[in-house]
Amino acid sequence: MSKNQLSDYFDELNDDTDTESPRKRITQKRESKKREQEAKLFIRAQEIAKEFQFTYKAARFEEAWLLDSLTEIHEHQWISDVLRKVKGGKEASVYLCKAGAEMSVPFVAAKIYRPRSLRNLKNDAQYRVGRVDLDADGTALWKEADKNAIAKRTSYGEEVRHRSWIAYEFKTMERLFEAGADVPRPYAMEKNAIVMDFVGDENTAASILNSVNLSHTEARTLRDRVLHNMDIMLANECIHGDLSAYNILYWNGEIKLIDFPQIVLPRSNPTAWNIFLRDVVRVCDYFSSQGVNCDAYKIAADLWAKYGYRIGKQLDPKHLDPENPEDRKAWEKR
């Protein structure tokens, strides 16, 4: 892009002739900033692309934030090429990458979050309750300036919250992988990107479990395996928060649980029980569709009671009987 083209491009982005309404002016200003951010990412991508070129042919703005997110990972030699997009989403996209010299596997997956300015964090609040915000290294924030920026919802504060959201996914995957859970092994986190094991092979990515029809025997085996993973998560004081057959990968008869940024802490989030029960219900709905009976409520109650988590001041799973209709009603009201 020439300097004249760039000048014309920014003029187009910032052309704001509608001044009829203050509300419209505010909306237009926000949209202008968003487009300007996209343009800056594109310009940055052109600079990076001179040194880092990959096989996958991305659209212009996708290429911009993809390059910006992966440059440091490429410099650390964790990846050497981006081969193709495996999954696209509103919050993040996943790419199959050829591993770099520092890796002991041939391929890895790079999960790239959309830039904070292009995401909406409003729906994250219910999961963040009781969580300590993390910095870019995955350690608890200690700078008062960062904490104040988050509290005031400044532009910088929103960026810090965005980094914390990503850090929670990476640190949770590390912890669960070490605990023996069926999750892709996480290797690195930089900026908007997480590098992890790729589930599949060079030609084919693993299917989401929701798209797979299982035999009754396999369905029963995998149901038990998913519940085992939920048990491991509770043992490590975390709840997936958005678990379903859409967030479980299936490959060669085995599963991998994915997508952990919204992780919930069972001891400090007052809605943790409801979120956990929702996860169990969604999992059981899928396996019921595969011909395997499961009582989601009893399963959830038993797992919850195993670790002594509470759902309120009066109701404690250790003192309730899931088979008792009155106790069940008491749980469901919560």
Contacts in CASP RR format, 6 or more apart in sequence:
PFRMAT RR
TARGET T0000
AUTHOR 0000-0000-0000
METHOD contacts of the structure
MODEL  1
MSKNQLSDYFDELNDDTDTESPRKRITQKRESKKREQEAKLFIRAQEIAK
EFQFTYKAARFEEAWLLDSLTEIHEHQWISDVLRKVKGGKEASVYLCKAG
AEMSVPFVAAKIYRPRSLRNLKNDAQYRVGRVDLDADGTALWKEADKNAI
AKRTSYGEEVRHRSWIAYEFKTMERLFEAGADVPRPYAMEKNAIVMDFVG
DENTAASILNSVNLSHTEARTLRDRVLHNMDIMLANECIHGDLSAYNILY
WNGEIKLIDFPQIVLPRSNPTAWNIFLRDVVRVCDYFSSQGVNCDAYKIA
ADLWAKYGYRIGKQLDPKHLDPENPEDRKAWEKR
1 9 0 8 1.000
1 42 0 8 1.000
1 43 0 8 1.000
1 46 0 8 1.000
6 43 0 8 1.000
9 39 0 8 1.000
10 36 0 8 1.000
10 39 0 8 1.000
13 32 0 8 1.000
13 35 0 8 1.000
13 36 0 8 1.000
13 39 0 8 1.000
14 32 0 8 1.000
14 36 0 8 1.000
16 25 0 8 1.000
16 28 0 8 1.000
16 29 0 8 1.000
16 32 0 8 1.000
18 24 0 8 1.000
18 25 0 8 1.000
18 28 0 8 1.000
19 25 0 8 1.000
33 117 0 8 1.000
34 117 0 8 1.000
34 118 0 8 1.000
37 115 0 8 1.000
37 117 0 8 1.000
37 118 0 8 1.000
38 61 0 8 1.000
38 64 0 8 1.000
38 118 0 8 1.000
41 61 0 8 1.000
41 64 0 8 1.000
41 65 0 8 1.000
41 68 0 8 1.000
41 115 0 8 1.000
42 60 0 8 1.000
42 61 0 8 1.000
42 63 0 8 1.000
42 64 0 8 1.000
43 64 0 8 1.000
44 64 0 8 1.000
44 67 0 8 1.000
44 68 0 8 1.000
45 63 0 8 1.000
45 64 0 8 1.000
45 65 0 8 1.000
45 66 0 8 1.000
45 67 0 8 1.000
45 68 0 8 1.000
48 67 0 8 1.000
48 68 0 8 1.000
48 71 0 8 1.000
49 63 0 8 1.000
49 67 0 8 1.000
52 67 0 8 1.000
52 70 0 8 1.000
52 71 0 8 1.000
52 74 0 8 1.000
54 81 0 8 1.000
54 82 0 8 1.000
54 83 0 8 1.000
55 81 0 8 1.000
55 82 0 8 1.000
55 83 0 8 1.000
55 84 0 8 1.000
56 82 0 8 1.000
56 83 0 8 1.000
56 84 0 8 1.000
56 85 0 8 1.000
56 95 0 8 1.000
58 66 0 8 1.000
58 85 0 8 1.000
62 93 0 8 1.000
65 112 0 8 1.000
65 114 0 8 1.000
65 115 0 8 1.000
65 118 0 8 1.000
65 192 0 8 1.000
66 82 0 8 1.000
66 95 0 8 1.000
66 112 0 8 1.000
68 115 0 8 1.000
68 191 0 8 1.000
68 192 0 8 1.000
69 112 0 8 1.000
69 113 0 8 1.000
69 190 0 8 1.000
69 191 0 8 1.000
69 192 0 8 1.000
69 193 0 8 1.000
70 79 0 8 1.000
70 82 0 8 1.000
70 110 0 8 1.000
70 112 0 8 1.000
70 193 0 8 1.000
72 190 0 8 1.000
72 191 0 8 1.000
73 79 0 8 1.000
73 110 0 8 1.000
73 188 0 8 1.000
73 190 0 8 1.000
73 193 0 8 1.000
73 195 0 8 1.000
74 80 0 8 1.000
76 102 0 8 1.000
76 188 0 8 1.000
76 190 0 8 1.000
77 100 0 8 1.000
77 101 0 8 1.000
77 102 0 8 1.000
77 103 0 8 1.000
78 99 0 8 1.000
78 100 0 8 1.000
78 102 0 8 1.000
78 103 0 8 1.000
78 108 0 8 1.000
78 187 0 8 1.000
78 188 0 8 1.000
78 195 0 8 1.000
79 97 0 8 1.000
79 98 0 8 1.000
79 99 0 8 1.000
79 100 0 8 1.000
79 103 0 8 1.000
79 108 0 8 1.000
79 110 0 8 1.000
79 195 0 8 1.000
80 97 0 8 1.000
80 98 0 8 1.000
80 99 0 8 1.000
80 100 0 8 1.000
80 101 0 8 1.000
81 97 0 8 1.000
81 98 0 8 1.000
82 95 0 8 1.000
82 96 0 8 1.000
82 97 0 8 1.000
82 98 0 8 1.000
82 110 0 8 1.000
83 95 0 8 1.000
83 96 0 8 1.000
83 97 0 8 1.000
83 98 0 8 1.000
83 107 0 8 1.000
83 202 0 8 1.000
84 95 0 8 1.000
84 96 0 8 1.000
85 93 0 8 1.000
85 94 0 8 1.000
85 95 0 8 1.000
85 96 0 8 1.000
86 94 0 8 1.000
86 95 0 8 1.000
86 96 0 8 1.000
86 109 0 8 1.000
86 198 0 8 1.000
86 205 0 8 1.000
87 93 0 8 1.000
87 94 0 8 1.000
87 205 0 8 1.000
88 94 0 8 1.000
90 114 0 8 1.000
90 119 0 8 1.000
91 113 0 8 1.000
91 114 0 8 1.000
91 119 0 8 1.000
91 261 0 8 1.000
92 111 0 8 1.000
92 112 0 8 1.000
92 113 0 8 1.000
92 114 0 8 1.000
93 111 0 8 1.000
93 112 0 8 1.000
93 114 0 8 1.000
94 109 0 8 1.000
94 110 0 8 1.000
94 111 0 8 1.000
94 112 0 8 1.000
95 109 0 8 1.000
95 110 0 8 1.000
95 112 0 8 1.000
96 107 0 8 1.000
96 109 0 8 1.000
96 198 0 8 1.000
96 202 0 8 1.000
96 205 0 8 1.000
97 107 0 8 1.000
97 108 0 8 1.000
97 109 0 8 1.000
97 110 0 8 1.000
97 195 0 8 1.000
97 198 0 8 1.000
98 106 0 8 1.000
98 107 0 8 1.000
99 105 0 8 1.000
99 106 0 8 1.000
99 107 0 8 1.000
99 108 0 8 1.000
103 187 0 8 1.000
105 197 0 8 1.000
105 198 0 8 1.000
106 202 0 8 1.000
107 198 0 8 1.000
107 201 0 8 1.000
107 202 0 8 1.000
108 187 0 8 1.000
108 195 0 8 1.000
108 196 0 8 1.000
108 197 0 8 1.000
108 198 0 8 1.000
109 184 0 8 1.000
109 195 0 8 1.000
109 196 0 8 1.000
109 197 0 8 1.000
109 198 0 8 1.000
109 199 0 8 1.000
110 193 0 8 1.000
110 194 0 8 1.000
110 195 0 8 1.000
111 193 0 8 1.000
111 194 0 8 1.000
111 196 0 8 1.000
112 192 0 8 1.000
112 193 0 8 1.000
113 119 0 8 1.000
113 162 0 8 1.000
113 165 0 8 1.000
113 166 0 8 1.000
113 192 0 8 1.000
113 193 0 8 1.000
114 192 0 8 1.000
115 192 0 8 1.000
116 158 0 8 1.000
116 159 0 8 1.000
116 162 0 8 1.000
119 162 0 8 1.000
121 158 0 8 1.000
121 161 0 8 1.000
121 162 0 8 1.000
121 165 0 8 1.000
124 161 0 8 1.000
124 165 0 8 1.000
124 262 0 8 1.000
126 271 0 8 1.000
126 275 0 8 1.000
127 241 0 8 1.000
127 262 0 8 1.000
127 263 0 8 1.000
127 264 0 8 1.000
127 269 0 8 1.000
127 275 0 8 1.000
129 268 0 8 1.000
129 269 0 8 1.000
129 270 0 8 1.000
129 271 0 8 1.000
130 265 0 8 1.000
130 268 0 8 1.000
130 269 0 8 1.000
131 168 0 8 1.000
131 263 0 8 1.000
131 265 0 8 1.000
131 268 0 8 1.000
131 269 0 8 1.000
132 140 0 8 1.000
132 141 0 8 1.000
133 140 0 8 1.000
133 141 0 8 1.000
133 146 0 8 1.000
133 147 0 8 1.000
133 150 0 8 1.000
133 160 0 8 1.000
133 161 0 8 1.000
133 164 0 8 1.000
134 140 0 8 1.000
134 141 0 8 1.000
134 163 0 8 1.000
134 164 0 8 1.000
134 167 0 8 1.000
134 168 0 8 1.000
134 171 0 8 1.000
135 141 0 8 1.000
135 146 0 8 1.000
135 160 0 8 1.000
135 163 0 8 1.000
135 164 0 8 1.000
135 167 0 8 1.000
136 163 0 8 1.000
136 167 0 8 1.000
136 191 0 8 1.000
137 167 0 8 1.000
138 167 0 8 1.000
138 170 0 8 1.000
138 171 0 8 1.000
138 189 0 8 1.000
141 147 0 8 1.000
141 150 0 8 1.000
141 160 0 8 1.000
141 164 0 8 1.000
146 157 0 8 1.000
146 160 0 8 1.000
149 156 0 8 1.000
149 157 0 8 1.000
149 160 0 8 1.000
150 157 0 8 1.000
150 158 0 8 1.000
150 160 0 8 1.000
150 161 0 8 1.000
165 261 0 8 1.000
166 189 0 8 1.000
166 192 0 8 1.000
166 194 0 8 1.000
166 261 0 8 1.000
167 189 0 8 1.000
168 260 0 8 1.000
168 261 0 8 1.000
168 263 0 8 1.000
169 194 0 8 1.000
169 259 0 8 1.000
169 260 0 8 1.000
169 261 0 8 1.000
169 263 0 8 1.000
170 186 0 8 1.000
170 189 0 8 1.000
170 194 0 8 1.000
172 238 0 8 1.000
172 260 0 8 1.000
172 263 0 8 1.000
173 183 0 8 1.000
173 184 0 8 1.000
173 185 0 8 1.000
173 186 0 8 1.000
173 194 0 8 1.000
173 196 0 8 1.000
173 260 0 8 1.000
174 186 0 8 1.000
175 236 0 8 1.000
175 238 0 8 1.000
176 183 0 8 1.000
176 232 0 8 1.000
176 233 0 8 1.000
176 236 0 8 1.000
176 238 0 8 1.000
176 257 0 8 1.000
176 260 0 8 1.000
177 183 0 8 1.000
177 184 0 8 1.000
177 185 0 8 1.000
177 186 0 8 1.000
179 232 0 8 1.000
179 235 0 8 1.000
179 236 0 8 1.000
180 232 0 8 1.000
181 229 0 8 1.000
181 232 0 8 1.000
181 233 0 8 1.000
181 257 0 8 1.000
182 225 0 8 1.000
182 229 0 8 1.000
182 254 0 8 1.000
182 255 0 8 1.000
182 256 0 8 1.000
182 257 0 8 1.000
183 256 0 8 1.000
183 257 0 8 1.000
183 258 0 8 1.000
183 260 0 8 1.000
184 196 0 8 1.000
184 197 0 8 1.000
184 198 0 8 1.000
184 199 0 8 1.000
184 256 0 8 1.000
184 258 0 8 1.000
185 196 0 8 1.000
185 197 0 8 1.000
186 194 0 8 1.000
186 195 0 8 1.000
186 196 0 8 1.000
187 195 0 8 1.000
187 196 0 8 1.000
187 197 0 8 1.000
188 194 0 8 1.000
188 195 0 8 1.000
189 195 0 8 1.000
198 205 0 8 1.000
199 205 0 8 1.000
199 206 0 8 1.000
199 249 0 8 1.000
199 251 0 8 1.000
199 256 0 8 1.000
200 206 0 8 1.000
200 251 0 8 1.000
206 249 0 8 1.000
206 250 0 8 1.000
206 251 0 8 1.000
206 256 0 8 1.000
207 249 0 8 1.000
207 250 0 8 1.000
207 251 0 8 1.000
208 245 0 8 1.000
208 246 0 8 1.000
208 247 0 8 1.000
208 248 0 8 1.000
208 249 0 8 1.000
208 250 0 8 1.000
209 222 0 8 1.000
209 245 0 8 1.000
209 246 0 8 1.000
209 248 0 8 1.000
209 249 0 8 1.000
209 250 0 8 1.000
209 255 0 8 1.000
209 286 0 8 1.000
210 244 0 8 1.000
210 245 0 8 1.000
210 246 0 8 1.000
210 248 0 8 1.000
210 286 0 8 1.000
212 250 0 8 1.000
213 290 0 8 1.000
214 222 0 8 1.000
214 290 0 8 1.000
216 290 0 8 1.000
216 291 0 8 1.000
216 292 0 8 1.000
218 253 0 8 1.000
219 287 0 8 1.000
219 290 0 8 1.000
219 291 0 8 1.000
219 292 0 8 1.000
220 287 0 8 1.000
220 292 0 8 1.000
222 250 0 8 1.000
222 253 0 8 1.000
222 255 0 8 1.000
222 287 0 8 1.000
223 283 0 8 1.000
223 287 0 8 1.000
223 292 0 8 1.000
223 294 0 8 1.000
225 255 0 8 1.000
226 248 0 8 1.000
226 255 0 8 1.000
226 257 0 8 1.000
226 283 0 8 1.000
226 287 0 8 1.000
227 283 0 8 1.000
227 299 0 8 1.000
227 303 0 8 1.000
229 255 0 8 1.000
229 257 0 8 1.000
230 240 0 8 1.000
230 243 0 8 1.000
230 279 0 8 1.000
230 280 0 8 1.000
230 283 0 8 1.000
230 303 0 8 1.000
231 303 0 8 1.000
231 306 0 8 1.000
233 239 0 8 1.000
233 240 0 8 1.000
234 266 0 8 1.000
234 276 0 8 1.000
234 303 0 8 1.000
234 304 0 8 1.000
234 306 0 8 1.000
234 307 0 8 1.000
234 309 0 8 1.000
235 307 0 8 1.000
237 265 0 8 1.000
237 266 0 8 1.000
237 267 0 8 1.000
238 263 0 8 1.000
238 264 0 8 1.000
238 265 0 8 1.000
238 266 0 8 1.000
239 263 0 8 1.000
239 264 0 8 1.000
239 265 0 8 1.000
239 266 0 8 1.000
239 272 0 8 1.000
239 275 0 8 1.000
239 276 0 8 1.000
239 279 0 8 1.000
240 247 0 8 1.000
240 257 0 8 1.000
240 259 0 8 1.000
240 260 0 8 1.000
240 262 0 8 1.000
240 263 0 8 1.000
240 264 0 8 1.000
240 279 0 8 1.000
241 262 0 8 1.000
241 263 0 8 1.000
241 264 0 8 1.000
241 275 0 8 1.000
241 276 0 8 1.000
241 278 0 8 1.000
241 279 0 8 1.000
242 259 0 8 1.000
242 262 0 8 1.000
242 279 0 8 1.000
243 257 0 8 1.000
243 279 0 8 1.000
243 282 0 8 1.000
243 283 0 8 1.000
244 279 0 8 1.000
244 282 0 8 1.000
244 283 0 8 1.000
244 285 0 8 1.000
244 286 0 8 1.000
245 282 0 8 1.000
245 283 0 8 1.000
245 286 0 8 1.000
247 257 0 8 1.000
247 258 0 8 1.000
247 259 0 8 1.000
248 255 0 8 1.000
248 256 0 8 1.000
248 257 0 8 1.000
248 258 0 8 1.000
249 255 0 8 1.000
249 256 0 8 1.000
249 257 0 8 1.000
249 258 0 8 1.000
264 271 0 8 1.000
264 272 0 8 1.000
264 275 0 8 1.000
264 276 0 8 1.000
265 272 0 8 1.000
266 272 0 8 1.000
266 273 0 8 1.000
266 276 0 8 1.000
266 307 0 8 1.000
266 309 0 8 1.000
267 309 0 8 1.000
269 275 0 8 1.000
270 312 0 8 1.000
272 309 0 8 1.000
272 311 0 8 1.000
273 304 0 8 1.000
273 309 0 8 1.000
273 311 0 8 1.000
273 334 0 8 1.000
274 334 0 8 1.000
276 300 0 8 1.000
276 303 0 8 1.000
276 304 0 8 1.000
277 296 0 8 1.000
277 297 0 8 1.000
277 300 0 8 1.000
280 296 0 8 1.000
280 299 0 8 1.000
280 300 0 8 1.000
280 303 0 8 1.000
281 296 0 8 1.000
281 300 0 8 1.000
283 296 0 8 1.000
284 294 0 8 1.000
284 295 0 8 1.000
284 296 0 8 1.000
284 299 0 8 1.000
285 296 0 8 1.000
287 294 0 8 1.000
288 294 0 8 1.000
295 322 0 8 1.000
297 322 0 8 1.000
297 328 0 8 1.000
297 331 0 8 1.000
297 332 0 8 1.000
298 322 0 8 1.000
298 323 0 8 1.000
301 317 0 8 1.000
301 320 0 8 1.000
301 322 0 8 1.000
301 331 0 8 1.000
302 322 0 8 1.000
304 311 0 8 1.000
304 317 0 8 1.000
305 317 0 8 1.000
305 318 0 8 1.000
305 320 0 8 1.000
308 316 0 8 1.000
308 317 0 8 1.000
308 318 0 8 1.000
309 317 0 8 1.000
310 316 0 8 1.000
310 317 0 8 1.000
311 317 0 8 1.000
311 331 0 8 1.000
311 334 0 8 1.000
312 334 0 8 1.000
315 330 0 8 1.000
315 331 0 8 1.000
315 334 0 8 1.000
320 327 0 8 1.000
320 330 0 8 1.000
320 331 0 8 1.000
321 327 0 8 1.000
322 328 0 8 1.000
322 331 0 8 1.000
END
